[in-house]
Amino acid sequence: MIAESTRRWNIGRDVTAAVLLCVAPALPWSLYFGAGIPGSDTRLLAVLAAATVLALGSVAATYAGPWGILGTHADPALAGRLRRLLSAPYLLLVLGVVVVDVVQTIQYGGTSRPPGGVGPGAWLGVAGAVLAGQPVLAGPVRYWKRGARLLGDVAIAGAALSVLFNLYWRVHFAVPDVHSASDFGRPHAAIIATALVYGAVAWITVAIASRWILRRDKASQLCVVLLGGAALLAGVLVWVLPVGRLIDSFHGIAQNTSTAGVGFEGYLVWVAAAAIFAVAAVRDASAATWLGATRNTLLLIIIWCLGSVLMRINDLVVAVSLELPYSPYDSAAMASFDVVTAVVAIWLRINLANRSIPAAALWSVAAVLFGFTIARIVVGVGLAPRLPDSQRTDAVAQPVYGNGLAQQITSTFDVMLCGLALCALLVTIVAGRFALPADDRPKPGDPGTPRIFRTTGSTRKVRAGGPKIYRGADDSAGDESIQGSSNGSSTPS
């Protein structure tokens, strides 16, 4: 018999899965397939519809039939097998989209045509399918540990390979051919330096965030859940909002890492891992766990903001060395917002668990951080250099991707950081000042707690006839000062 509280967690997880699966077909899955993409193959859309119906059937199979968990003869094991079987086609479809992007990346390498990428529709879909395919909760929470670890390793390795692949083509383009009369000059060095800086910042960000998937502590798993939720929200907003195409030139459809910042190797893995950890991490999470997860997300904000400063410095140096038009004031303004955001995040991360600081001060700083993450996007888009009018028309000719910005540092990941900053604000308000519950306090005998060590002979016995303190019958019980003698007698003071 499944407990009532566990049944509610099952229902909440399955409702979330159904919502994600229903919304996913309404979003693009790549630059060449999905809702809102002109010329999408109707056969692929039919396959997506069929996979969605099967995945929704896995949710229905949990409650319908004699094995349903709402009945008196519930069979969680059978329901779990049906869930895995019916959600598998959807996961295979997402894997197919990734494989197609990898093939197109190799095929279009060195050309101006971008690969399809992986859009927010696939992000929502894989999260819903993973939630729908997990076993029925009937006791202690179990999740796919090996699957989560595999996702973390794949994200780090895939991002590294993507950075190296893009770096190869940049170097191949920049280095002149041995039979060419042109020499290696500053423009070629600028191309290689820019590829190195942008690729390093993107890979470090993906690697640090994906390492939390490999950890087993609850705070890291909860951090992954926050990352996945923020990624889903950011992908939807960038695609839906009219300004989304200016924020991200690919309109929220993630390319390979270093092509346009953080790639699908990060987003897709984060949302899938978040779906795996969701119930295990959120259920019975203490205030200390929420604070630990928030500190991890603040670290990600710090790394990306400092990386953005490095990328802006690189762009400024390249513009000066190549005598390109630039505005030092605009560059300084954009870098200043990045630096201030990083400084605020550093202060909040250090003092998040400092109980000597008033709660109002903490959530006020968190609100300032949230405001600066939004301001970074506004300033980054508003002050970014534009292409000439003649080139801008060609840049926006594509119906899905492209904008009129000459340099693009802002991306969907910046919108994702806004979501993480909002989570930090909510945590500081709700859980930041909670007292630690009894379960989080150190218990006697736990590792790291103080201990009193005694050997068997540590207590020395007092020999008979030794000194004693004697209180006579006439002494007042309230007397506190007793003066003893060496022979065992005492006199009242």
C-alpha positions as CSV (number, residue, x, y, z in Angstrom):
1,M,0.0,0.0,0.0
2,I,1.4,3.4,-1.0
3,A,1.3,6.1,1.6
4,E,-0.8,9.1,1.0
5,S,2.2,11.5,1.0
6,T,4.0,9.3,-1.5
7,R,1.0,9.2,-3.7
8,R,0.8,12.9,-3.8
9,W,4.5,13.1,-4.9
10,N,3.6,10.6,-7.7
11,I,0.7,12.8,-8.8
12,G,2.8,16.0,-8.7
13,R,5.6,14.4,-10.7
14,D,3.3,13.0,-13.3
15,V,1.3,16.2,-13.7
16,T,4.6,18.1,-14.3
17,A,5.6,15.4,-16.9
18,A,2.3,15.7,-18.7
19,V,2.5,19.5,-18.9
20,L,6.0,19.4,-20.3
21,L,5.1,16.8,-22.9
22,C,2.1,18.8,-24.0
23,V,4.0,22.1,-24.4
24,A,7.1,20.6,-26.1
25,P,5.5,20.1,-29.6
26,A,4.6,23.9,-29.5
27,L,8.2,24.9,-29.5
28,P,11.1,24.4,-32.1
29,W,13.3,21.3,-31.8
30,S,16.0,22.6,-34.1
31,L,16.6,25.3,-36.7
32,Y,15.0,23.1,-39.3
33,F,12.3,21.2,-37.4
34,G,9.5,22.0,-35.0
35,A,6.7,24.4,-34.4
36,G,7.3,27.9,-35.8
37,I,10.0,26.5,-38.3
38,P,9.0,27.0,-41.9
39,G,9.3,23.9,-44.1
40,S,9.3,21.4,-41.2
41,D,8.9,17.8,-42.4
42,T,5.4,16.7,-41.7
43,R,6.5,13.1,-41.3
44,L,8.8,14.1,-38.4
45,L,5.9,16.1,-36.9
46,A,3.8,13.0,-37.1
47,V,6.5,10.9,-35.4
48,L,6.7,13.6,-32.6
49,A,3.0,13.4,-32.1
50,A,3.0,9.6,-31.9
51,A,5.9,9.7,-29.4
52,T,4.1,12.3,-27.3
53,V,1.0,10.2,-27.2
54,L,3.0,7.1,-26.0
55,A,4.8,9.2,-23.3
56,L,1.5,10.5,-22.1
57,G,0.2,6.9,-22.1
58,S,3.0,6.0,-19.6
59,V,1.6,8.6,-17.2
60,A,-1.9,7.2,-17.7
61,A,-0.8,3.6,-17.2
62,T,0.3,4.6,-13.7
63,Y,-3.3,5.2,-12.6
64,A,-5.5,3.2,-15.1
65,G,-6.0,-0.5,-15.0
66,P,-6.0,-2.9,-12.1
67,W,-2.3,-2.2,-11.4
68,G,-2.9,1.5,-11.0
69,I,-1.6,3.1,-7.8
70,L,-5.0,4.5,-6.9
71,G,-6.6,1.1,-6.8
72,T,-6.7,-1.4,-4.0
73,H,-4.5,-3.9,-5.9
74,A,-1.8,-1.5,-6.9
75,D,1.3,-3.1,-8.6
76,P,4.0,-0.4,-8.7
77,A,6.5,-2.8,-10.3
78,L,4.3,-3.5,-13.3
79,A,3.4,0.2,-13.6
80,G,7.1,1.1,-13.6
81,R,7.8,-1.3,-16.4
82,L,5.0,0.2,-18.5
83,R,6.3,3.7,-17.8
84,R,9.8,2.8,-19.1
85,L,8.4,1.0,-22.1
86,L,6.1,3.8,-23.3
87,S,8.5,6.7,-22.7
88,A,11.4,5.1,-24.4
89,P,10.3,6.1,-28.0
90,Y,10.3,9.7,-27.0
91,L,13.8,9.6,-25.6
92,L,15.0,7.9,-28.8
93,L,13.5,10.7,-30.8
94,V,15.4,13.3,-28.7
95,L,18.6,11.2,-29.2
96,G,17.9,11.2,-33.0
97,V,17.7,15.0,-33.0
98,V,21.1,15.1,-31.2
99,V,22.7,12.7,-33.7
100,V,21.4,14.7,-36.6
101,D,22.9,17.8,-35.2
102,V,26.3,16.1,-34.7
103,V,26.2,14.9,-38.3
104,Q,25.3,18.3,-39.6
105,T,28.0,19.9,-37.5
106,I,30.6,17.7,-39.3
107,Q,29.0,18.2,-42.6
108,Y,28.7,21.9,-42.4
109,G,32.0,22.5,-40.7
110,G,33.9,25.4,-42.1
111,T,30.8,26.8,-44.0
112,S,28.4,29.6,-43.2
113,R,25.5,27.2,-42.8
114,P,24.8,26.4,-39.1
115,P,23.8,22.9,-37.9
116,G,20.3,22.4,-36.6
117,G,21.1,22.5,-33.0
118,V,18.7,21.4,-30.2
119,G,15.8,23.7,-29.4
120,P,13.7,24.3,-26.3
121,G,11.1,21.9,-27.5
122,A,13.5,19.0,-27.1
123,W,14.5,20.3,-23.7
124,L,11.0,20.3,-22.4
125,G,10.3,17.0,-24.1
126,V,13.2,15.1,-22.6
127,A,12.4,16.4,-19.1
128,G,8.8,15.3,-19.4
129,A,9.8,11.9,-20.8
130,V,12.4,11.2,-18.1
131,L,9.8,12.2,-15.4
132,A,7.2,9.9,-17.1
133,G,9.6,7.0,-17.4
134,Q,10.9,6.8,-13.8
135,P,9.6,4.1,-11.5
136,V,6.5,4.6,-9.4
137,L,7.3,6.0,-6.0
138,A,6.3,3.4,-3.4
139,G,8.8,3.9,-0.6
140,P,12.3,5.4,-0.5
141,V,13.0,7.5,-3.5
142,R,15.1,5.7,-6.1
143,Y,16.5,7.3,-9.2
144,W,18.7,6.4,-12.1
145,K,22.1,6.9,-10.6
146,R,24.1,5.4,-13.5
147,G,22.1,7.3,-16.0
148,A,22.7,10.6,-14.2
149,R,26.4,9.9,-14.0
150,L,26.5,9.0,-17.7
151,L,24.8,12.3,-18.5
152,G,27.4,14.3,-16.5
153,D,30.3,12.6,-18.2
154,V,28.8,13.0,-21.7
155,A,28.2,16.7,-21.1
156,I,31.8,17.4,-20.1
157,A,33.3,15.3,-22.8
158,G,30.8,16.5,-25.5
159,A,31.5,20.2,-24.7
160,A,35.2,19.6,-24.9
161,L,35.0,17.9,-28.3
162,S,32.7,20.6,-29.6
163,V,35.2,23.3,-28.4
164,L,38.1,21.5,-30.1
165,F,36.1,21.0,-33.3
166,N,35.2,24.7,-33.5
167,L,38.7,25.7,-32.6
168,Y,40.1,23.5,-35.4
169,W,38.0,25.3,-38.0
170,R,38.9,28.7,-36.7
171,V,42.6,27.8,-36.9
172,H,42.1,26.2,-40.3
173,F,40.5,29.4,-41.6
174,A,43.0,31.7,-39.9
175,V,46.2,30.0,-40.8
176,P,47.1,30.6,-44.5
177,D,47.8,27.8,-46.8
178,V,51.4,26.9,-47.4
179,H,51.0,27.6,-51.1
180,S,49.3,31.0,-50.4
181,A,51.2,34.2,-50.8
182,S,49.5,35.8,-47.7
183,D,51.3,35.9,-44.4
184,F,50.1,35.2,-41.0
185,G,49.1,38.5,-39.5
186,R,47.1,40.2,-36.8
187,P,43.7,39.3,-38.2
188,H,44.6,35.6,-38.1
189,A,45.9,35.9,-34.6
190,A,42.7,37.7,-33.5
191,I,40.5,34.9,-34.9
192,I,42.5,32.3,-33.0
193,A,42.6,34.3,-29.8
194,T,38.9,34.9,-29.9
195,A,38.1,31.3,-30.5
196,L,40.3,30.3,-27.6
197,V,38.8,32.8,-25.1
198,Y,35.2,32.1,-26.1
199,G,35.7,28.4,-26.1
200,A,37.5,28.2,-22.8
201,V,34.8,30.3,-21.0
202,A,32.0,28.2,-22.4
203,W,33.7,24.9,-21.6
204,I,34.6,25.8,-18.1
205,T,31.0,26.9,-17.4
206,V,29.6,23.6,-18.8
207,A,32.2,21.5,-16.9
208,I,31.6,23.2,-13.6
209,A,27.8,22.9,-13.8
210,S,27.9,19.3,-15.1
211,R,30.2,18.2,-12.2
212,W,27.4,18.8,-9.8
213,I,25.5,16.0,-11.6
214,L,28.4,13.6,-10.7
215,R,28.1,14.4,-7.0
216,R,25.9,12.5,-4.6
217,D,25.2,15.1,-1.9
218,K,21.7,16.5,-1.9
219,A,22.7,20.1,-2.2
220,S,24.5,19.4,-5.6
221,Q,21.5,17.4,-6.8
222,L,19.1,20.2,-5.8
223,C,21.4,22.7,-7.6
224,V,21.0,20.6,-10.8
225,V,17.3,20.8,-10.4
226,L,17.5,24.6,-10.2
227,L,19.7,24.6,-13.3
228,G,17.3,22.5,-15.3
229,G,14.3,24.6,-14.3
230,A,16.1,27.8,-15.1
231,A,17.2,26.4,-18.5
232,L,13.6,25.4,-19.4
233,L,12.3,28.8,-18.5
234,A,15.0,30.6,-20.3
235,G,14.5,28.6,-23.5
236,V,10.8,29.3,-23.6
237,L,11.2,33.0,-22.9
238,V,13.9,33.6,-25.5
239,W,11.8,31.9,-28.1
240,V,8.5,33.5,-27.2
241,L,9.6,37.1,-26.4
242,P,10.0,39.4,-29.4
243,V,13.4,40.6,-28.1
244,G,14.6,37.0,-27.8
245,R,16.2,37.0,-31.2
246,L,18.4,40.0,-30.2
247,I,19.3,38.3,-26.9
248,D,20.3,35.1,-28.7
249,S,21.1,35.2,-32.4
250,F,19.8,31.6,-32.7
251,H,16.5,32.4,-31.0
252,G,17.0,30.1,-28.1
253,I,17.9,27.0,-30.2
254,A,21.2,25.8,-28.7
255,Q,24.1,25.2,-31.0
256,N,27.3,23.4,-30.1
257,T,29.4,24.7,-27.2
258,S,31.6,27.7,-28.2
259,T,29.6,28.4,-31.4
260,A,27.3,30.8,-29.5
261,G,28.4,30.4,-25.8
262,V,27.0,27.4,-23.8
263,G,25.7,24.7,-26.2
264,F,23.1,22.0,-26.1
265,E,25.6,19.7,-24.4
266,G,24.8,21.8,-21.3
267,Y,21.1,22.6,-21.6
268,L,19.9,19.2,-22.7
269,V,21.9,17.3,-20.1
270,W,20.9,19.7,-17.3
271,V,17.2,19.4,-17.8
272,A,17.4,15.6,-18.2
273,A,19.5,15.3,-15.0
274,A,17.1,17.7,-13.2
275,A,14.2,15.4,-14.1
276,I,16.1,12.4,-12.6
277,F,17.0,14.2,-9.4
278,A,13.8,16.2,-9.0
279,V,11.9,14.2,-6.4
280,A,14.9,12.9,-4.5
281,A,16.4,16.3,-4.2
282,V,13.3,18.4,-3.4
283,R,11.6,16.0,-1.1
284,D,12.3,16.7,2.5
285,A,15.1,19.2,1.6
286,S,16.2,21.2,4.6
287,A,17.0,24.9,4.7
288,A,20.7,24.0,4.8
289,T,20.3,22.0,1.6
290,W,18.6,24.9,-0.1
291,L,21.3,27.3,1.0
292,G,24.0,24.9,-0.3
293,A,22.4,24.6,-3.7
294,T,22.0,28.4,-3.9
295,R,25.7,28.9,-3.2
296,N,26.5,26.6,-6.1
297,T,24.2,28.6,-8.4
298,L,25.9,31.8,-7.3
299,L,29.2,30.3,-8.2
300,L,28.0,29.8,-11.7
301,I,26.8,33.4,-11.9
302,I,30.3,34.6,-10.8
303,I,32.1,32.4,-13.3
304,W,30.0,33.5,-16.3
305,C,30.1,37.2,-15.4
306,L,33.9,37.2,-15.0
307,G,34.2,35.2,-18.2
308,S,32.0,37.8,-20.0
309,V,34.4,40.5,-18.8
310,L,37.3,38.5,-20.3
311,M,35.4,38.1,-23.6
312,R,34.7,41.8,-23.7
313,I,38.3,42.7,-23.1
314,N,39.3,40.3,-25.9
315,D,36.8,42.0,-28.3
316,L,38.2,45.4,-27.3
317,V,41.8,44.4,-27.8
318,V,40.9,42.9,-31.2
319,A,39.1,46.0,-32.3
320,V,42.0,48.3,-31.3
321,S,44.6,46.1,-32.9
322,L,42.7,45.7,-36.2
323,E,41.6,49.4,-36.2
324,L,38.0,48.5,-36.2
325,P,35.3,50.9,-35.1
326,Y,34.5,50.6,-31.4
327,S,33.2,52.6,-28.5
328,P,35.4,52.4,-25.4
329,Y,32.5,53.9,-23.3
330,D,30.1,51.2,-24.4
331,S,32.6,48.5,-23.8
332,A,33.4,49.8,-20.4
333,A,29.7,50.1,-19.5
334,M,29.0,46.5,-20.5
335,A,32.1,45.2,-18.6
336,S,31.2,47.3,-15.5
337,F,27.8,45.6,-15.2
338,D,29.4,42.2,-15.5
339,V,32.0,43.1,-12.8
340,V,29.3,44.6,-10.4
341,T,27.1,41.5,-10.9
342,A,30.0,39.2,-10.1
343,V,31.0,41.2,-7.0
344,V,27.4,41.2,-5.6
345,A,27.2,37.4,-6.2
346,I,30.5,36.9,-4.4
347,W,29.4,38.8,-1.4
348,L,26.0,37.0,-1.3
349,R,27.7,33.6,-1.6
350,I,30.1,34.3,1.2
351,N,27.4,35.7,3.6
352,L,24.5,33.6,2.6
353,A,24.7,31.5,5.8
354,N,26.0,34.3,8.0
355,R,23.4,34.6,10.7
356,S,24.9,37.8,12.1
357,I,23.7,39.6,9.1
358,P,20.0,40.7,9.2
359,A,17.7,38.8,6.9
360,A,16.5,42.0,5.3
361,A,20.0,42.8,4.2
362,L,20.5,39.4,2.6
363,W,17.4,39.4,0.6
364,S,17.9,43.0,-0.4
365,V,21.3,42.1,-1.8
366,A,19.7,39.1,-3.6
367,A,17.2,41.5,-5.1
368,V,20.0,43.7,-6.3
369,L,21.7,40.7,-7.9
370,F,18.5,39.8,-9.7
371,G,18.2,43.3,-11.0
372,F,21.8,43.3,-12.2
373,T,21.4,40.0,-14.1
374,I,18.5,41.6,-16.0
375,A,20.4,44.8,-16.5
376,R,23.3,42.9,-18.0
377,I,21.1,41.7,-20.8
378,V,19.5,45.1,-21.4
379,V,22.9,46.8,-21.6
380,G,24.5,44.0,-23.5
381,V,21.9,44.1,-26.2
382,G,21.4,47.9,-26.2
383,L,25.1,48.8,-26.4
384,A,26.3,46.0,-28.6
385,P,27.8,47.2,-31.9
386,R,25.4,46.9,-34.9
387,L,26.1,45.9,-38.5
388,P,25.8,48.4,-41.3
389,D,22.3,48.7,-42.7
390,S,23.3,46.8,-45.9
391,Q,24.6,43.8,-44.0
392,R,21.8,44.0,-41.4
393,T,19.2,43.2,-44.0
394,D,21.0,40.0,-45.0
395,A,21.5,39.0,-41.4
396,V,17.8,39.1,-40.5
397,A,16.7,37.5,-43.8
398,Q,16.4,34.1,-42.2
399,P,13.0,33.5,-40.6
400,V,14.3,31.9,-37.4
401,Y,17.9,33.0,-36.6
402,G,20.2,35.9,-37.1
403,N,20.1,39.5,-36.0
404,G,21.8,42.8,-36.7
405,L,24.4,42.7,-34.0
406,A,28.1,42.8,-35.1
407,Q,29.2,41.2,-31.8
408,Q,27.1,38.8,-29.7
409,I,28.0,37.9,-26.1
410,T,24.5,37.7,-24.6
411,S,22.7,34.4,-25.1
412,T,20.1,32.2,-23.6
413,F,22.5,31.4,-20.8
414,D,22.3,35.0,-19.5
415,V,18.5,34.6,-19.3
416,M,19.1,31.4,-17.4
417,L,21.3,33.3,-14.9
418,C,18.3,35.6,-14.3
419,G,16.3,32.6,-13.3
420,L,19.0,31.4,-10.9
421,A,19.3,34.8,-9.4
422,L,15.5,34.8,-8.8
423,C,15.8,31.4,-7.1
424,A,18.5,32.9,-4.9
425,L,16.2,35.7,-3.9
426,L,13.4,33.3,-3.0
427,V,15.7,31.1,-1.0
428,T,17.1,34.0,1.0
429,I,13.5,35.2,1.8
430,V,12.0,31.8,2.6
431,A,14.7,29.5,3.8
432,G,17.8,31.7,4.4
433,R,16.9,32.6,8.0
434,F,15.4,29.3,9.1
435,A,17.1,27.7,12.1
436,L,18.7,24.5,11.3
437,P,16.4,21.6,12.1
438,A,17.4,18.8,14.5
439,D,18.4,16.5,11.6
440,D,21.0,19.0,10.5
441,R,22.7,19.5,13.9
442,P,25.7,17.4,14.6
443,K,25.0,14.4,16.8
444,P,27.4,12.9,19.3
445,G,29.6,10.4,17.7
446,D,29.2,11.8,14.2
447,P,32.5,12.4,12.2
448,G,33.9,15.8,13.0
449,T,32.0,16.3,16.4
450,P,34.0,16.8,19.6
451,R,34.7,13.7,21.7
452,I,35.9,13.0,25.2
453,F,38.4,10.3,25.2
454,R,39.1,8.2,28.3
455,T,41.3,5.2,28.8
456,T,40.5,2.5,31.2
457,G,43.1,3.8,33.7
458,S,42.4,7.5,33.2
459,T,40.3,7.9,36.4
460,R,42.5,7.8,39.5
461,K,41.1,6.3,42.6
462,V,41.4,8.4,45.8
463,R,43.2,6.4,48.5
464,A,41.6,5.9,51.8
465,G,42.5,8.4,54.5
466,G,43.2,11.1,52.0
467,P,42.2,14.8,52.4
468,K,38.5,15.4,52.8
469,I,36.2,18.4,53.1
470,Y,34.1,18.1,56.3
471,R,30.9,20.1,56.9
472,G,29.7,20.0,60.4
473,A,26.1,19.6,61.4
474,D,26.0,23.2,62.6
475,D,27.2,24.7,59.4
476,S,24.6,26.6,57.4
477,A,23.5,25.1,54.1
478,G,23.9,28.5,52.5
479,D,27.6,28.8,53.3
480,E,29.6,28.7,50.1
481,S,33.1,29.4,51.3
482,I,34.8,26.4,53.0
483,Q,38.4,26.4,54.1
484,G,39.9,22.9,54.4
485,S,43.0,21.8,56.3
486,S,45.6,19.3,55.4
487,N,44.5,16.8,58.1
488,G,41.0,16.6,56.8
489,S,39.3,19.0,59.3
490,S,37.7,22.3,58.2
491,T,36.5,25.4,59.9
492,P,33.7,27.6,58.7
493,S,34.8,30.9,57.2
